[in-house]
Structure formats: C-alpha cells, structure tokens
Amino acid sequence: MTIHSLKRTQKTVLGLSLLVLLSAATGACSINPVSKLPEVTLITVEQEKKIGEEESKKVEQEMGLLDDAALTTYLDTVGQRLVKESPRHGSKVLRL
C-alpha cells in the first residue's frame, strides 16, 4: 500500500465516521413543543418517565408524602391546570 492510497483510505474512513456521527446526531433530534425548533434529545420520553418514577419513589421513601387534604387538593388543582396547558400531552401530576 502506498502513502497516497493510505492517506486516501484514512480520509475515506474519516469521512464515513463523520457521516455516521452526523446521522446519529440528526436521529437524536426532536422538535421542542414550545419553541417548535429542533433540538438534540439525549433520552426518550419513555426513559424520562421511567427516571421520574424511580426518583419519585426515592423521594417518597426519604421524605414521605404530605398528609394535608386541603393543601393536597389545592396543589392538585394547580397541577391539573398546568398539565392542561402543557405542550407535552400525557403529562402526569406529581403525587404529594
């Protein structure tokens, strides 16, 4: 193999690597529901929900849940209004 063909092979490998990287980055983009602009997405909505559920259980174990019916009702009402206005459909309100 000559130096010229070796350099050409290196450039080809570099070019293909860059193409794969750009393809992966493009595939990891999603449309922000608020700004309507594309943005890089590092985790899926399902992964985000799973992480949220796991962390919620940890917080509940460490801190417990609030046992105040009036405050819970008020916060639930506020949370439901926020979910209704949220651009992310299927959002859940936190447990208190």
C-alpha positions in Angstrom: 0.0 0.0 0.0 1.4 3.4 -1.0 1.4 6.5 1.2 -1.0 8.1 -1.3 -3.5 5.2 -1.0 -3.1 5.1 2.7 -4.0 8.8 3.0 -7.0 8.3 0.7 -8.1 5.3 2.9 -7.7 7.5 6.1 -9.8 10.3 4.5 -12.5 7.8 3.5 -12.7 6.3 7.0 -12.7 9.8 8.5 -15.5 10.9 6.1 -17.6 7.8 6.8 -17.1 8.2 10.5 -18.3 11.8 10.3 -21.3 10.8 8.2 -22.2 8.1 10.8 -21.8 10.6 13.6 -23.9 13.3 11.9 -26.6 10.7 11.1 -26.8 9.6 14.7 -26.9 13.2 15.9 -29.7 14.0 13.4 -31.6 11.0 14.5 -31.4 12.2 18.1 -33.1 15.4 17.3 -36.7 16.2 18.1 -39.0 19.2 17.8 -39.3 21.2 21.0 -43.1 21.5 21.6 -42.7 25.0 23.0 -40.3 26.7 20.6 -41.2 24.5 17.6 -37.4 24.3 16.9 -35.3 21.1 16.5 -33.1 20.2 19.5 -30.8 17.4 20.5 -32.6 14.7 22.5 -30.4 12.6 24.7 -33.1 10.4 26.2 -36.6 9.3 25.0 -39.8 10.4 26.6 -40.2 6.9 27.9 -36.8 6.9 29.5 -37.6 10.3 31.1 -40.8 9.0 32.6 -39.0 5.9 34.0 -36.4 8.1 35.6 -39.1 10.3 37.0 -41.0 7.4 38.5 -37.8 5.9 40.0 -36.8 9.3 41.5 -40.3 9.9 42.8 -40.2 6.6 44.8 -36.8 7.6 46.3 -38.1 11.0 47.4 -41.3 9.4 48.8 -39.1 6.9 50.8 -36.8 9.6 52.1 -39.3 12.4 52.8 -42.7 10.8 52.8 -45.9 12.2 51.3 -47.8 15.3 52.6 -50.9 14.4 54.6 -52.9 17.7 54.4 -56.2 17.3 52.4 -56.8 21.0 51.8 -53.2 21.7 50.6 -53.2 18.5 48.5 -56.5 19.5 46.8 -55.2 23.0 46.1 -51.9 21.7 44.7 -53.7 19.0 42.6 -55.9 21.7 41.1 -52.9 23.9 40.2 -51.1 20.8 38.8 -54.1 19.8 36.6 -54.2 23.3 35.2 -50.5 23.2 34.4 -50.9 19.8 32.7 -53.9 21.1 30.7 -51.7 23.9 29.3 -48.6 21.8 28.8 -47.5 21.2 25.2 -46.4 17.7 26.3 -49.5 15.6 26.2 -49.9 12.8 28.6 -48.0 14.6 31.4 -48.7 13.4 35.0 -49.2 15.5 38.1 -46.9 14.7 40.9 -48.1 12.9 44.0 -47.8 14.9 47.2 
